[in-house]
Structure formats: C-alpha cells, structure tokens
Amino acid sequence: MSMNTDSIVCASQLDNGIRVVTERIPATRSASLGIWIEAGSLDEQPNQEGMAHFWEHMAFKGTLTRTALDIAKDLDRLGGFSNAFTGREHTCFHARMVDTGLADAMDILSDIVLRPRLDPSDILLEQDVVLQEIAMVNDTPEDYLFEHFWSVYWTEPAMAHSILGNDNTVQGFVPAMLDAWRQEHYKPGRMLVAAAGAVDHEKLVNLASRTFGSLPPASDARQQSLSGVQSRRQAIDRDMEQTHVLLGFPGVALTDERRFALAYLNSLLGGQMSSRLFQEVRERRGLAYSVYSSHQALANQGVLQVYAATQPGKCREMLSVILQELHELAQGKVDEAEIAHCRDHLLGMLYLGTESSEDRMLRLAKNHYLFGRHVPVEETAAKLNAVNLDDIRAVARDFLAPDQACLCILGPDVDESLWKGLWD
C-alpha cells in the first residue's frame, strides 16, 4: 500500500490470480470501476482481425439473465455512465456512478464479461453495426489515414491491422469463434479490477471474489514480439476537398525512460497551440486548419506522428515547412526558454489528468499492467522535471532522422511529386 495526502492506494490478488487495485479519493461521492482484460487486436490471428473489438460489442447484447435492454436500464439506473473500449493491448469495461452503486456496477459488468449470450441473431445485427463503424472510419479522411498508416508502417500483421478488423473478417464471426476468444483470453492472469473515487478496498475485493473468484487460475501471459517498421512513402488518390498528410517516426515504449524527453519533443513539435508546427504552419502561413503531432505508445514500441491537412495545391509547400521544422529540431535547435514552457504545459496536463475518478482509475490500471505497481503522480512529475536540454536534443537526433520517416498522403491527384526532392 502507498499513501499520499490526496489518496490511499491498495492492491490485492485473488486466489485465482485476478488483481484488484483501488485508489480511495477523499471528499468525493463518485466512483469509477473498470474490468480490464489483457487482450486486444495484438492477440488476433489473421482470420480474427477485429475479434477483440467485436467481442466488446457483443458483451452488451445480452447475458444469460439480462437482455440488452436490461443491461442498458440497469446501468442507467446507477445515475452515471458506462462504456467499453478496445485497444491493441487491452479491453476495458467501465462505469462511473455514485458510490452506493458500486456493487450493482460490479454485478452488471461481471455478468456481461463472464456470461454473454452470443445469440446468432444478435451477432448478425452487430455485424451490420460494426460494418457501419468501419465505413464511417473509411469516410473520415483523418481517421482513415491514421488506420492506413499503421498498415504501411508496421511489418508485423498483428500490429498493422485495424482494431475494427475488415469487412471480410467481421462477417465471418460466429458464436463458436467468439466463445473461443473469451475462453482463450479472458483468464484470471490477464484480468484486473480497478476502481477509484469513493471506494473501500476490502469491500471491492469481496465483490471481485464473489463475482470472479470461481474462475479457475490461469496465468497465460501474452507472448509479444517487436514489430519491424518501414520507411516508406505512399500516395493514396481519392477525390476530396483537402489533401491529408501523416508523417511518422519511431517512438518509444510506455516503459522506456526516454518517454519523458519524447513528451517534451512532441509538445515542442505539435502538441500544443504554441508549438512550432501550429505556429508556423497555421498561424504564420495559413496552410492548414488542423496540424498537430502525437506519440502513440504501447508496452514495447511507439510511433511519433505528425498530421496536417491543406488545400491540394498547397500540400508540397506545407510538407516542406513541416520537414524544415523537423530538421531544425533534429539539429538540436532548442533553447531553455522553450523547455521551460513545455515543462509547465506537461505538468499542467499531468495534474489536470487526475481531476476525475475515471482518470484515476485508468491511470491506476495502466500502471499496474506496465509496472506492476502504483506510480504516484508526484513520481511522474519528478521524472518530467528531471528532463534537460541534452535529453531532448538526444531524442530529436535519434528519432527524427529522415531515413526513418514513413509518409502517407491522401487526397486528389496525389503522387510522388509532392515529396520528391524534399528529403535531399
């Protein structure tokens, strides 16, 4: 157990291996609960692409004792909200409610996780829903480009495919496949119950034991290998109003100590309104409305990305400006004043991210999966404060090398002429 002036954090493990972690936050009536499973799109075989996400959808379609409407009403009755999400490494079913509803929330969420009905008619209906979701992504240029980039950048199929899957795989899902997925991946060794807010640790442990304690022990940890990356340039021709650009470089894993310096680099580059790209591309030149950078990190790999969209006739100019800003950072052209500004921004974002019980629950679970322990906010703040100018110059030099870049451009009449010669 670790304590600070704001909260009390406790961690336990049930006899079957399920971990239970809580953060009690004084003077709050809300509680956020998450049932986490270490299973995502990285665990899928080629014929299973989209399975983790589809299973998440099916969990809300009904259980052995509740219809889909029963689930919706029971969750609504708690007075808060509930949802689920699927990532590349995890699936999470979560709810936020007044503290008196915590036991009911645990009963509902455990029911949909452990006892889904998987009715064939429901599967057919939900297949149509997910196909519409895929179509929506394909019709949204920014979303489509980010999805497509992963298929171009990563060499490992499990990393490269979309979390949503594709039309062919989704239409092939049948009850036996879905049940096999749950049996294989929804095991105690991969499960974690996290809660934050007005929660009592021992009460939550008892609730978890009552709902999940009968599952047989199984530790089956994920065997995850590194994916190779590709430095490629690709133009995707599509009739639309704008040309969209996505540029990517190697990033770092969520457990890599360089992630703190990379957070500064991302902030400097395009992570805030005063960033170099926002100011140069949008404010000074008016080349784009949307321009930003982001670092997408997993447990053992990451990618630093720059996105922007502009009028078709201005794409090459905009790309040239972006590459110039990247070049200057790679050459170490950063000063202490910029670092101080980014430090304030990053620390502010860190502390704002602890304002709600849901934010605390998410942070609690992720840190236990990554590090096997609670990581106090003050520890993260100290790591950010320890980053210096040399650290930032080092990650800029190491990760922004032109020969490591991967570029995808989506828009009307796009081809290699948009980037030819800009890397010379």
Secondary structure, DSSP 8 states (H G I E B T S, - for coil): -EE-SS-EEEEEE-TTS-EEEEEE-TT--EEEEEEEES--GGG--GGGTTHHHHHHHHHTTBBSS-BHHHHHHHHHTTTSEEEEEE-SS-EEEEEEEEGGGHHHHHHHHHHHHH-B---HHHHHHHHHHHHHHHHHHHTSHHHHHHHHHHHHHB-SHHHHS-TT--HHHHHT--HHHHHHHHHHH--GGGEEEEEEES--HHHHHHHHHHHHTTS-------------B---EEEEE---SSEEEEEEEE---TT-TTHHHHHHHHHHHHSSTTSHHIIIIIIIT---S-EEEEEEE-SS-EEEEEEEEE-GGGHHHHHHHHHHHHHHHHTT---HHHHHHHHHHHHHHHHHTTSSHHHHHHHHHHHHHHHSS---HHHHHHHHHH--HHHHHHHHHHH--GGG-EEEEEETT--GGGTTTTT-
